[in-house]
Amino acid sequence: MLTLGPAITWIKVERPTIDLVGVVLGSFRLAGVLLVVAAVLGVLFGVALIRARRRLPAPPLDEVSLHLGR
């Protein structure tokens, strides 16, 4: 009897390609999202600083001052 080895099945696979346009557009999208997040956080932080400084009492007038603000 003639015995054959295991059968080999060949599968054709396409060559991988790089989608350069997709990479560039994806990086622009990521940069845009990060820009919006940074702007929102900056505005919120600025508003928080302004509100915190408005809550502090005004500094007392020192004795050397001319008291022009009264």
SETIPA-589047 format. One record per residue: residue number from 1; residue in three letters; x, y, z of N, C-alpha, C, CB in turn. Coordinates in steps of 0.1 Angstrom, whole numbers, always signed. Glycine has a CB too. Example, Ala and Ser with C-alpha at 12.3 -4.5 7.8 and 13.67 -1.06 7.14 Angstrom:
BEGIN
nr	rest	n.u	n.v	n.w	ca.u	ca.v	ca.w	c.u	c.v	c.w	cb.u	cb.v	cb.w
1	ALA	+132	-57	+78	+123	-45	+78	+132	-33	+78	+113	-45	+90
2	SER	+128	-22	+71	+137	-11	+71	+129	+0	+79	+141	-6	+57
//
This chain:
BEGIN
nr	rest	n.u	n.v	n.w	ca.u	ca.v	ca.w	c.u	c.v	c.w	cb.u	cb.v	cb.w
1	MET	+8	-12	+0	+0	+0	+0	+9	+12	+0	-9	+0	+12
2	LEU	+4	+22	-7	+12	+35	-8	+6	+45	+1	+11	+41	-23
3	THR	+14	+50	+11	+8	+60	+20	+13	+74	+17	+13	+56	+35
4	LEU	+4	+83	+17	+7	+97	+14	+8	+105	+27	-3	+103	+4
5	GLY	+15	+116	+27	+16	+124	+38	+4	+133	+40	+29	+134	+37
6	PRO	+3	+141	+50	-9	+149	+52	-11	+159	+41	-7	+157	+66
7	ALA	-23	+162	+38	-27	+171	+27	-24	+185	+31	-41	+169	+23
8	ILE	-18	+193	+22	-15	+207	+25	-25	+215	+17	+0	+210	+20
9	THR	-31	+224	+24	-41	+233	+17	-35	+247	+17	-55	+233	+25
10	TRP	-35	+253	+5	-29	+266	+3	-40	+277	+3	-21	+267	-10
11	ILE	-38	+288	+11	-48	+298	+11	-41	+311	+6	-54	+301	+26
12	LYS	-47	+318	-4	-42	+330	-9	-45	+342	+0	-46	+332	-24
13	VAL	-35	+349	+5	-37	+360	+13	-32	+373	+6	-30	+358	+27
14	GLU	-40	+383	+6	-36	+396	+0	-25	+402	+8	-48	+405	-2
15	ARG	-16	+410	+0	-5	+417	+7	-11	+428	+16	+5	+422	-4
16	PRO	-6	+430	+27	-10	+440	+36	-6	+454	+30	-5	+439	+50
17	THR	-16	+463	+31	-13	+477	+27	-16	+487	+38	-21	+481	+14
18	ILE	-9	+498	+38	-11	+508	+48	-20	+519	+43	+3	+514	+53
19	ASP	-31	+522	+50	-40	+532	+46	-35	+545	+52	-55	+529	+51
20	LEU	-27	+552	+44	-20	+564	+49	-31	+575	+51	-10	+569	+39
21	VAL	-41	+576	+42	-51	+586	+44	-59	+584	+57	-61	+587	+32
22	GLY	-62	+571	+60	-69	+568	+72	-61	+571	+84	-73	+553	+72
23	VAL	-48	+569	+84	-39	+572	+95	-38	+587	+97	-25	+566	+93
24	VAL	-37	+595	+87	-36	+609	+88	-50	+615	+93	-33	+616	+75
25	LEU	-61	+610	+88	-74	+615	+92	-77	+611	+107	-85	+610	+83
26	GLY	-72	+599	+110	-74	+595	+124	-66	+603	+134	-70	+580	+126
27	SER	-54	+607	+130	-46	+615	+139	-51	+629	+140	-31	+616	+134
28	PHE	-57	+635	+129	-64	+648	+129	-76	+647	+138	-68	+653	+115
29	ARG	-83	+637	+138	-95	+635	+146	-91	+634	+161	-103	+622	+142
30	LEU	-80	+627	+164	-76	+626	+178	-71	+639	+182	-64	+615	+179
31	ALA	-63	+647	+174	-58	+660	+178	-70	+670	+180	-49	+666	+167
32	GLY	-81	+669	+172	-92	+677	+174	-100	+674	+187	-102	+675	+163
33	VAL	-101	+661	+190	-107	+658	+203	-99	+662	+215	-109	+642	+204
34	LEU	-86	+661	+214	-77	+665	+225	-78	+681	+226	-63	+661	+223
35	LEU	-79	+688	+215	-80	+702	+215	-93	+707	+222	-79	+708	+201
36	VAL	-104	+700	+219	-117	+704	+225	-116	+701	+240	-128	+696	+218
37	VAL	-111	+689	+244	-110	+686	+258	-101	+696	+266	-105	+671	+260
38	ALA	-90	+699	+260	-81	+709	+267	-88	+723	+268	-68	+710	+259
39	ALA	-95	+727	+258	-102	+740	+259	-113	+740	+269	-108	+743	+245
40	VAL	-121	+729	+270	-131	+728	+280	-125	+728	+294	-140	+716	+278
41	LEU	-115	+720	+296	-109	+719	+309	-102	+733	+313	-98	+708	+310
42	GLY	-96	+740	+303	-91	+753	+306	-101	+763	+310	-83	+758	+294
43	VAL	-112	+763	+303	-123	+772	+306	-129	+769	+320	-134	+772	+296
44	LEU	-131	+756	+323	-136	+753	+336	-126	+756	+347	-139	+738	+337
45	PHE	-113	+754	+345	-103	+758	+355	-103	+773	+357	-90	+752	+351
46	GLY	-103	+780	+346	-103	+795	+347	-115	+800	+355	-103	+801	+334
47	VAL	-127	+795	+352	-139	+799	+359	-138	+796	+374	-152	+793	+353
48	ALA	-133	+784	+377	-131	+780	+391	-121	+790	+398	-126	+766	+392
49	LEU	-111	+794	+392	-101	+803	+398	-107	+817	+400	-89	+804	+389
50	ILE	-115	+821	+390	-121	+834	+392	-132	+834	+403	-128	+838	+378
51	ARG	-140	+824	+404	-150	+823	+414	-143	+822	+428	-159	+811	+412
52	ALA	-132	+814	+429	-125	+812	+442	-119	+826	+446	-114	+802	+441
53	ARG	-114	+834	+437	-108	+846	+441	-119	+857	+445	-99	+852	+430
54	ARG	-130	+856	+439	-141	+865	+443	-147	+862	+456	-152	+864	+432
55	ARG	-146	+850	+461	-151	+846	+474	-142	+851	+485	-153	+831	+475
56	LEU	-129	+853	+483	-120	+857	+493	-124	+871	+497	-105	+856	+488
57	PRO	-123	+874	+510	-126	+888	+515	-115	+898	+510	-127	+889	+530
58	ALA	-119	+910	+508	-109	+920	+503	-99	+922	+514	-116	+934	+500
59	PRO	-86	+924	+510	-76	+926	+520	-78	+939	+528	-62	+927	+513
60	PRO	-76	+939	+541	-78	+951	+549	-69	+963	+544	-77	+949	+564
61	LEU	-73	+975	+546	-65	+986	+543	-54	+987	+553	-73	+999	+541
62	ASP	-42	+989	+549	-31	+990	+559	-31	+1004	+564	-17	+987	+552
63	GLU	-24	+1006	+574	-24	+1019	+581	-17	+1030	+574	-17	+1018	+595
64	VAL	-8	+1026	+564	-1	+1036	+556	-9	+1041	+544	+12	+1031	+551
65	SER	-20	+1034	+541	-28	+1038	+529	-35	+1051	+531	-38	+1027	+527
66	LEU	-38	+1058	+520	-45	+1071	+521	-60	+1068	+522	-42	+1079	+508
67	HIS	-65	+1056	+521	-79	+1052	+522	-87	+1060	+512	-84	+1056	+536
68	LEU	-83	+1060	+500	-90	+1067	+489	-102	+1058	+484	-81	+1069	+477
69	GLY	-102	+1046	+487	-113	+1037	+483	-125	+1038	+491	-108	+1023	+483
70	ARG	-125	+1045	+502	-137	+1046	+511	-147	+1056	+507	-132	+1050	+525
//
